[in-house]
């Protein structure tokens, strides 16, 4: 009787170990490119970011959008200068991001973007209804998922990061970077649109943050 129970226990353990190995294989199937090591310190190995530090979640984001942002950081227009930024320019400058982005070549940028885009993103178990149509939904969708590769998904994004970007767009509406050591961001549409966001549109950002990011 004891021998029979022992055999049954070992069989269960054997099957469980195979299941565990199978799960481990799925988790490690997609490995981060070596270039992504420069991103891990702030964005984490899987790109989840940190809400407390207003660091964005990169997991599940559109590849073309991530590529474009890294290119903008590399350009770093205006860093350390008093140059006037043209109102029709798309500009994104951040000393830390430029330092790390400058280490990446075109192929490494693409590999890094594809890796983070493929990662499981923050899926919050919150039932959120599609938000009413407003200026945000025209580009980012009523569930925070945009229809264009160049427009970011906002669903599941860290709310502190979203609010910080709105503030940067507001600060850039004059077209001039007055404090050269501060991060700066300008977009001809966003910078002109966020200056008079309604309370409903601000509420849209909070709704996006609670939505499933895929």
C-alpha positions as CSV (number, residue, x, y, z in Angstrom):
1,X,0.0,0.0,0.0
2,X,2.8,2.4,1.0
3,X,4.7,1.6,-2.2
4,X,1.7,2.3,-4.4
5,X,1.1,5.7,-2.7
6,X,4.8,6.5,-3.1
7,X,4.7,5.7,-6.9
8,X,1.6,7.9,-7.2
9,X,3.3,10.8,-5.4
10,X,6.4,10.5,-7.6
11,X,4.2,10.5,-10.7
12,X,2.5,13.7,-9.6
13,X,5.9,15.4,-8.8
14,X,7.2,14.3,-12.2
15,X,4.3,15.7,-14.1
16,X,4.4,19.0,-12.1
17,X,8.1,19.4,-12.8
18,X,7.5,19.0,-16.6
19,X,4.7,21.6,-16.4
20,X,7.0,24.0,-14.5
21,X,9.7,23.6,-17.1
22,X,7.3,24.2,-19.8
23,X,6.2,27.5,-18.2
24,X,9.8,28.5,-17.7
25,X,10.5,27.9,-21.3
26,X,7.6,30.2,-22.3
27,X,8.8,33.0,-20.0
28,X,12.3,32.9,-21.3
29,X,11.5,32.3,-25.0
30,X,11.8,36.0,-25.8
31,X,15.0,37.4,-24.5
32,X,16.0,41.0,-24.3
33,X,18.6,42.2,-26.8
34,X,21.9,43.2,-25.3
35,X,21.2,46.8,-26.1
36,X,18.2,46.8,-23.8
37,X,20.6,46.6,-20.8
38,X,20.8,50.4,-20.9
39,X,17.0,50.5,-20.3
40,X,16.7,48.1,-17.4
41,X,17.8,50.5,-14.7
42,X,14.7,52.7,-15.0
43,X,12.2,50.8,-17.1
44,X,12.8,47.4,-15.7
45,X,13.7,44.2,-17.5
46,X,10.2,43.8,-18.9
47,X,9.6,47.6,-19.4
48,X,7.0,48.1,-16.7
49,X,8.3,51.4,-15.6
50,X,7.8,53.0,-12.2
51,X,4.7,55.0,-11.4
52,X,6.2,56.8,-8.4
53,X,9.0,58.2,-10.5
54,X,6.8,59.0,-13.5
55,X,8.8,56.5,-15.6
56,X,6.7,55.2,-18.5
57,X,5.6,51.6,-19.1
58,X,7.1,50.5,-22.4
59,X,5.7,47.0,-22.4
60,X,3.2,46.5,-25.2
61,X,3.8,49.9,-26.7
62,X,3.8,50.3,-30.5
63,X,7.2,49.5,-32.1
64,X,7.2,52.5,-34.5
65,X,6.4,54.9,-31.6
66,X,9.2,53.6,-29.4
67,X,11.7,53.8,-32.3
68,X,10.7,57.4,-33.0
69,X,11.1,58.5,-29.4
70,X,14.6,57.0,-29.2
71,X,15.5,58.8,-32.3
72,X,14.2,62.1,-30.9
73,X,16.2,61.6,-27.7
74,X,19.3,61.0,-29.8
75,X,18.7,64.3,-31.7
76,X,18.4,66.1,-28.4
77,X,17.8,69.4,-30.0
78,X,18.3,72.4,-27.8
79,X,20.2,70.7,-25.0
80,X,22.7,73.0,-23.4
81,X,21.7,75.9,-25.8
82,X,19.3,78.8,-25.8
83,X,18.1,77.9,-29.3
84,X,14.6,78.7,-30.3
85,X,12.5,75.7,-31.0
86,X,10.3,76.0,-34.1
87,X,6.6,75.6,-33.3
88,X,6.1,73.0,-36.0
89,X,9.0,70.8,-34.7
90,X,8.6,67.6,-32.8
91,X,11.2,67.7,-30.0
92,X,12.0,65.5,-27.1
93,X,15.0,66.1,-24.9
94,X,16.2,64.5,-21.7
95,X,19.8,64.4,-20.7
96,X,19.6,60.9,-19.2
97,X,17.7,59.4,-22.1
98,X,20.0,61.0,-24.6
99,X,23.0,59.6,-22.8
100,X,21.6,56.1,-23.1
101,X,20.0,56.4,-26.5
102,X,23.3,57.6,-28.1
103,X,24.7,54.2,-27.3
104,X,22.3,52.6,-29.7
105,X,22.6,52.1,-33.5
106,X,19.6,51.8,-35.8
107,X,19.4,48.0,-35.5
108,X,19.7,48.1,-31.8
109,X,17.0,50.7,-31.5
110,X,14.7,48.5,-33.6
111,X,15.6,45.3,-31.6
112,X,15.0,47.1,-28.3
113,X,11.6,48.6,-29.4
114,X,10.5,45.2,-30.7
115,X,11.4,43.5,-27.5
116,X,9.6,45.9,-25.2
117,X,6.6,46.0,-27.5
118,X,6.4,42.2,-27.3
119,X,6.4,42.1,-23.5
120,X,3.3,41.4,-21.4
121,X,2.0,44.8,-20.3
122,X,0.2,46.0,-17.2
123,X,-3.3,44.6,-17.3
124,X,-5.4,46.0,-14.4
125,X,-8.5,44.0,-13.5
126,X,-10.7,47.1,-13.5
127,X,-13.9,47.3,-15.5
128,X,-13.7,50.6,-17.3
129,X,-16.2,51.7,-19.9
130,X,-15.1,53.4,-23.1
131,X,-14.6,57.1,-22.5
132,X,-16.9,59.6,-24.2
133,X,-15.6,61.2,-27.4
134,X,-13.3,64.1,-26.8
135,X,-10.0,65.5,-28.1
136,X,-8.0,62.6,-26.5
137,X,-10.1,59.9,-28.0
138,X,-9.8,61.2,-31.5
139,X,-6.1,60.1,-31.6
140,X,-5.8,57.7,-28.7
141,X,-9.1,55.9,-29.0
142,X,-11.9,55.4,-26.5
143,X,-10.0,52.6,-24.8
144,X,-6.6,54.1,-25.0
145,X,-5.4,52.1,-28.0
146,X,-4.5,54.3,-31.0
147,X,-5.0,53.2,-34.6
148,X,-1.7,54.7,-35.8
149,X,1.8,53.4,-35.3
150,X,3.1,56.9,-34.6
151,X,0.6,57.6,-31.9
152,X,1.2,55.9,-28.5
153,X,-1.2,53.7,-26.7
154,X,-2.1,55.2,-23.4
155,X,-4.1,52.3,-21.9
156,X,-2.3,50.9,-18.9
157,X,0.2,53.7,-18.8
158,X,1.4,55.1,-15.5
159,X,-0.8,58.0,-14.6
160,X,2.0,60.0,-13.0
161,X,3.9,59.7,-16.3
162,X,0.8,60.8,-18.3
163,X,0.3,63.9,-16.1
164,X,4.0,64.7,-16.3
165,X,3.9,64.7,-20.1
166,X,0.9,66.9,-20.2
167,X,2.8,69.4,-18.0
168,X,5.8,69.3,-20.4
169,X,3.6,69.9,-23.4
170,X,2.1,72.9,-21.6
171,X,5.5,74.3,-20.8
172,X,6.7,74.0,-24.4
173,X,3.7,75.9,-25.8
174,X,5.8,79.1,-26.1
175,X,8.3,77.2,-28.3
176,X,11.3,78.2,-26.2
177,X,13.2,76.0,-23.7
178,X,14.1,78.4,-20.8
179,X,15.5,76.0,-18.3
180,X,18.1,74.0,-20.3
181,X,18.6,71.3,-17.6
182,X,15.0,70.3,-17.4
183,X,13.5,67.6,-19.7
184,X,11.6,69.2,-22.6
185,X,9.0,68.0,-24.9
186,X,7.3,69.7,-27.9
187,X,4.7,68.4,-30.4
188,X,2.9,70.8,-32.7
189,X,-0.5,69.2,-32.0
190,X,-0.1,68.2,-28.3
191,X,1.6,71.3,-27.1
192,X,-1.2,73.5,-28.5
193,X,-4.0,71.2,-27.4
194,X,-3.3,70.6,-23.7
195,X,-3.3,74.2,-22.6
196,X,-7.0,74.2,-22.0
197,X,-7.9,70.6,-21.2
198,X,-11.3,70.1,-19.7
199,X,-11.9,68.2,-16.4
200,X,-13.5,65.5,-18.5
201,X,-10.3,65.2,-20.6
202,X,-8.2,65.0,-17.5
203,X,-10.5,62.3,-16.3
204,X,-9.9,60.5,-19.6
205,X,-6.2,60.1,-18.7
206,X,-7.1,58.5,-15.3
207,X,-9.5,56.1,-17.2
208,X,-6.8,55.2,-19.7
209,X,-4.4,54.3,-16.9
210,X,-6.9,51.8,-15.5
211,X,-7.6,50.1,-18.9
212,X,-6.1,46.9,-20.3
213,X,-3.2,47.8,-22.4
214,X,-3.9,45.3,-25.2
